[in-house]
């Protein structure tokens, strides 16, 4: 499934996952939101690489999370509810790009990309990565 938007020469990608009813072309679409009678099921990751890190993020308006980069850990962020701006920056450039993320949006952040979440609406998100979290791999880099 192709990303909805790409930033920083493809180092950051965003998908707005489609909301599908069961049987409505759900097969063959690996990342999607299935609208079921018992509630929505979001399929946010389907790959050969395993996930070694998962974190739940509380989104509190006015707050900023991040302002750092990782040299070894790439990250995925999926917004369960609420909204946030994901600010991303190539450390060797001055320009900051902003992605608006809302419920059902998935973003990928490659290694070496400075990033921060500037929360705009109360909610929750999940952050996950194929790499384990290592506090020595957090390098301060103000973006927001």
N, C-alpha and C positions, 0 to 999 in steps of 0.2 A: 504494500500500500504506500503510495507516494505521499510525502509530507504535504500539508496544506501550505506551509510557508517555510522558507529557508533564510537564515541570517549568517553573517560572517563567513561567506563562501561555503555554506553547508555545514559549518561546525556546530550550528544550533539549528534544530528543526522543530516544527510544531505541527501537530495533527489535531484537527477537530474531529473526534471519533464519531462516526455515523451512528445514529439511533435507529436500530432495526427491530422489527417484530420477528418472532420466530418464523422461519421458513421464507422470509423475504430476503433472498440472496445472502443469507447469513454465512453459508458455506463459501469458502474462498476469500473471505474478508477476515484476516487474522486479528486485527485490532478494531474493536467495535463495542458499542453499548447495546445490549439486548434488552428490550422492554418486555418483561415477563409479568404474568399475573401476580407473582409473589414479590415483585420488585425488580429494579434494574440490575443487570449483571454486566460489569465493564471488563472486557478482555483487553488489558493494557500492555501485555508483553507475551510474545510467542517466538522464542528463539532457541538456538542450540546452546548458547552460553547460559550458564546458571546465574542466579542472583545471589550475591553474597552479603548484600546490605539492603535493609529496608528501614525507613523511618516514617513516622506519622508527623505531619506538620500542622500545627494550629495556625490558622490565618487570622491575625488580629489587625484590624484597620489601623493605619498610621504606623505600623511596625515595618521594620526592614530586617530581613534575614540575609545572611551571606556576606557580600562584599569581600569575596575571596576567589581563589582559583585552586584547582588541583592539577598536579603534574601527572598523576597516575590513575586517578579515578574519574571516569565519565559518569554522568548522572542522568536519570530520567525523573521527571516530575509529572504526576497526574493529579489534576484538581478534582476532588470529590464534590466540593461545594464551595460557594463564595467566588471571589475573584482576586487576582493579583497581577501586577506587572512584573514580568521577568526582564530585568535589565542585563544585557550581555555586552562584553567588550573584549576585543583582541588587545592583550596587554601592550602590544607594540603600536597601537593606533589610539587616536584620541576619541574617535566616535563611539558613542554608546547607542545601542539599538534596543528598542523596547518592544516586547511581545506582550499583548494582553492575553491572559489566561483566565478562563472561566470553567465552570463545571463541564466535564467531558473533554477538556483539552489535555493533551499530552505533549511534553517538550523533552527534547534530548539536548544535553550540553556536553560537548566533547571535552577532553582533557585540554588544559591550557587556556580555557575561556574564563575570564573573570565574570562573575555573575552575582546577582542579588535579587531577592524578591521584595517588592514594595507592595504591601498588601492594601487592597482597595475595598474588599468586602469580606465580612466574617465568613469563615469556612474552614475546610480541612483539605489537605493534600497528602499525597504519598510520594516519597522520594525513594528511588531504588537504583542499584548499581550492580554490575557484574563484579566489581572490585570491593573488597572489604574496606571499611572506614579505617583510616590511619590518621590520627591527629597531626602527625609529622608531615602529612600531604595537604595541609590547609595553609595557603599562602595569602595573607591579607592583601587585598587589592581593591580599594574603594571604587564602586561603580555608582552607588546611589547615596 
